[in-house]
Amino acid sequence: MEKKRSLLHTQKKKSKKCLDPCPVCDKELYFDEHYSKRAGLLDENEEVVGWMCPFCKSEFDFSNRVTYIMPMDNSRGIA
């Protein structure tokens, strides 16, 4: 019987089960049974139009569809 290779660099890390993960960065957005860590987005009439993840700064509508993904920091060192 052949041994299966372990490709550790391609396997996703097992993380603890999140109650309310961000769809982009998978960080926990659950705070408690009444509140969330999600930040509300307001339009010019001060009406809520969506929410933002406080960790990755990605923006979503009420159906959890991504409306804006914050680009990663592209900091580069001096060569």
C-alpha positions as CSV (number, residue, x, y, z in Angstrom):
1,M,0.0,0.0,0.0
2,E,1.4,3.4,-1.0
3,K,2.0,6.1,1.6
4,K,0.2,9.3,1.2
5,R,2.5,12.3,1.0
6,S,2.0,15.0,3.5
7,L,2.0,18.4,1.7
8,L,2.1,20.6,4.8
9,H,2.7,23.8,2.8
10,T,-0.5,23.3,0.8
11,Q,-2.8,22.1,3.6
12,K,-5.0,24.7,5.3
13,K,-4.4,25.1,9.0
14,K,-7.1,23.7,11.2
15,S,-8.5,26.6,13.2
16,K,-11.0,26.6,16.0
17,K,-14.6,26.7,14.8
18,C,-15.8,30.3,14.5
19,L,-19.3,31.2,15.3
20,D,-19.4,34.2,12.9
21,P,-16.3,34.2,10.6
22,C,-15.5,37.0,8.1
23,P,-16.0,35.7,4.6
24,V,-12.7,37.2,3.5
25,C,-10.2,36.9,6.3
26,D,-12.0,34.2,8.5
27,K,-11.5,36.2,11.7
28,E,-14.1,35.9,14.4
29,L,-16.8,38.6,14.3
30,Y,-18.9,37.2,17.2
31,F,-18.7,39.4,20.3
32,D,-21.6,38.1,22.4
33,E,-25.3,37.1,21.9
34,H,-26.4,40.7,21.5
35,Y,-23.5,42.4,19.6
36,S,-21.1,41.7,16.8
37,K,-17.7,43.1,15.9
38,R,-19.0,44.2,12.5
39,A,-18.8,48.0,11.8
40,G,-21.9,49.5,10.1
41,L,-21.5,51.5,6.8
42,L,-23.6,54.6,6.4
43,D,-24.5,56.5,3.3
44,E,-24.8,60.3,2.9
45,N,-28.4,60.2,4.5
46,E,-27.0,58.4,7.5
47,E,-28.8,55.1,6.6
48,V,-27.1,51.8,7.1
49,V,-26.1,50.3,3.7
50,G,-23.8,47.5,4.8
51,W,-21.1,46.4,7.1
52,M,-17.3,46.3,7.3
53,C,-14.9,43.7,8.9
54,P,-12.8,45.5,11.5
55,F,-9.8,43.2,10.8
56,C,-9.4,43.2,7.0
57,K,-11.5,46.4,6.2
58,S,-13.5,44.6,3.5
59,E,-17.0,45.9,2.9
60,F,-20.2,43.9,2.5
61,D,-23.9,44.4,1.8
62,F,-26.7,43.0,3.9
63,S,-26.5,39.7,2.0
64,N,-22.8,39.2,2.9
65,R,-21.7,39.8,-0.7
66,V,-18.4,41.6,-1.0
67,T,-18.7,45.2,-2.2
68,Y,-15.0,46.2,-1.6
69,I,-11.9,44.2,-0.7
70,M,-9.2,46.2,1.0
71,P,-5.9,45.4,-0.7
72,M,-3.1,43.9,1.4
73,D,-0.2,46.1,2.5
74,N,2.5,45.9,-0.2
75,S,5.3,47.1,2.0
76,R,8.6,46.3,0.4
77,G,12.0,46.5,2.0
78,I,15.0,48.3,0.5
79,A,17.2,45.9,-1.5
